[in-house]
Amino acid sequence: MPAFSIHTYGCQMNVRDSDLLARRLRAAGFAEAASEDEADVVLVNSCSVREKAEEKAIGKLGMLCAARRGRPGLVVGLTGCMANRLGPDVFGLVPGLSFSVGPRAAGPAIVSLVERALAGERGLFLADANRARPMDAETTKEAGAGEPHGSSAPASFVTILYGCNQRCSYCIVPSVRGSEESRDPRAIVAEVREEAARGAKDVCLLGQSVMRYGRMGFAWPEALPSPMGFSEPLPRLLELVAREVPEVRRLRFTSGHPSGVTDELVRAMREIPAVCPHLHLPMQSGSDRILREMRRGYDSARYLAAVRRLREGVPDIAITTDIIVGYPGETEEDFESTRRVMEEAGFDNAFVFKYSPRPGTPSALLEDDVTDEEKRRRDQILLADQDARGQRCNDRWVGRTVDVLAEGPSLRNPARWSGRTGQNKIVVFDPAPGLRAGDFVRVSVSSARPQTLYGALDTAQTRP
């Protein structure tokens, strides 16, 4: 059978979608190629959230299609958000592209599209219907048929919420991912159970605005009561997954929104042992004026109140965030407000992005009046601020012993291993003989950098 390779851009949801597409192809008899050069089929799973991500995907597709001159049988397919945004126009941008399919339609259609393209068809296009069947637990079950247990990484993703109804002024996600749709908790549990059978010990529940799980057009099944007395859907789901799949020792969820930081959610994070003390809570700006322009639904005071609620209720919680610099009309005063609020929030880490207008969004109608040079300057200032802040956060772990899920050799130094704590902090350590990816170990932290902890392994505490 032909071999395939998948190149993924974008968020964890795209990573998860690529994994499911690979499983479907393997279940249909296709082999996974060792490299793109050895593949008969190459899929590019794309992202449209930022202009640069689209440019990278277009460039990659162009290179692959150009390679077909020496490999005439090569099939090149586009999946993901860019397929929905560009529609059939993508075939004009990338001559020679075999097919293009939206993220929700890809799962059920991928095998058929690949087979038709291998038979010589070109220009195949399938956009997501408004309520296209997403890649749910049933799809995963079909895709994973016959695959060996223990074939996944120690950490895995499971999508619980498709689409988004937030409609932030700069965000293209509602246009390319569709409207909000929460999955049935029983289907989620089934998929998490499959991930555990494949070796996952750490599972992150995904949604574009994950704390809205169960808020729209959804009724929690009466047959699934909450022994802990939770009434909100996300806390109930966390409790259910932790109870039904105890093999998963760590549960996470992302990305958050301050409106979802309720007392009940904080209690779930504190009282359900499997739920990790870490939350990614995008702030985007610390300027109340810019937050209004962005249509984020909160001001800096409400955001900081959510942060305080988390820190008071969840011991040793790590909070990370996203920030956009150079939004249209952002003044130096707005920027300094962001610096001040970031410092007050005390983020463990921050991902800073330079604003780029996305077609069809409300902010794209505004003048992009902050120069590229100024965006770069603000970006570098925030990153330097965060380095200092991250160093202070990590220094607090020096001298302590932490639980680490071992992931494998460190990327920078293969002689050492790395793993993550419940706070999602990277820890680098010297491995012991017989250590395996997926083992939990205890590491005594001896030093720290802004984004990494370093320490010595306590071999007596290693456990599967």
Stockholm file with secondary structure:
# STOCKHOLM 1.0

chainA/1-464         MPAFSIHTYGCQMNVRDSDLLARRLRAAGFAEAASEDEADVVLVNSCSVREKAEEKAIGKLGMLCAARRGRPGLVVGLTGCMANRLGPDVFGLVPGLSFSVGPRAAGPAIVSLVERALAGERGLFLADANRARPMDAETTKEAGAGEPHGSSAPASFVTILYGCNQRCSYCIVPSVRGSEESRDPRAIVAEVREEAARGAKDVCLLGQSVMRYGRMGFAWPEALPSPMGFSEPLPRLLELVAREVPEVRRLRFTSGHPSGVTDELVRAMREIPAVCPHLHLPMQSGSDRILREMRRGYDSARYLAAVRRLREGVPDIAITTDIIVGYPGETEEDFESTRRVMEEAGFDNAFVFKYSPRPGTPSALLEDDVTDEEKRRRDQILLADQDARGQRCNDRWVGRTVDVLAEGPSLRNPARWSGRTGQNKIVVFDPAPGLRAGDFVRVSVSSARPQTLYGALDTAQTRP
#=GR chainA/1-464 SS CCEEEEEECSSHHHHHHHHHHHHHHHHTTCEECSSGGGCSEEEEEECCSSHHHHHHHHHHHHHHHHGGGTCTTCEEEEEEHHHHHHGGGHHHHSTTCCEEECHHHHHHHHHHHHHHHHTTCCCEEECCCTTCCCSCHHHHHHHTTTCCTTCSCSEEEEEEEESCCCCCTTCCHHHHHCSCEECCHHHHHHHHHHHHHTTCSEEEEEETTGGGTTCSSCCCCTTSCCTTCCCSHHHHHHHHHHHHCTTCCEEEEECCCGGGCCHHHHHHHHHCTTBCSEEECCCBCSCHHHHHHHTCSCCHHHHHHHHHHHHHHSTTCEEEEEEEECCTTCCHHHHHHHHHHHHHHTCSEEEEEECCCCTTSGGGGSCCCSCHHHHHHHHHHHHHHHHHHHHHHHHTTTTCEEEEEEEEECSSCTTSEEEECTTCCEEEECCCTTCCTTCEEEEEEEEEETTEEEEEEEEEEEEC
#=GC SS_cons         CCEEEEEECSSHHHHHHHHHHHHHHHHTTCEECSSGGGCSEEEEEECCSSHHHHHHHHHHHHHHHHGGGTCTTCEEEEEEHHHHHHGGGHHHHSTTCCEEECHHHHHHHHHHHHHHHHTTCCCEEECCCTTCCCSCHHHHHHHTTTCCTTCSCSEEEEEEEESCCCCCTTCCHHHHHCSCEECCHHHHHHHHHHHHHTTCSEEEEEETTGGGTTCSSCCCCTTSCCTTCCCSHHHHHHHHHHHHCTTCCEEEEECCCGGGCCHHHHHHHHHCTTBCSEEECCCBCSCHHHHHHHTCSCCHHHHHHHHHHHHHHSTTCEEEEEEEECCTTCCHHHHHHHHHHHHHHTCSEEEEEECCCCTTSGGGGSCCCSCHHHHHHHHHHHHHHHHHHHHHHHHTTTTCEEEEEEEEECSSCTTSEEEECTTCCEEEECCCTTCCTTCEEEEEEEEEETTEEEEEEEEEEEEC
//
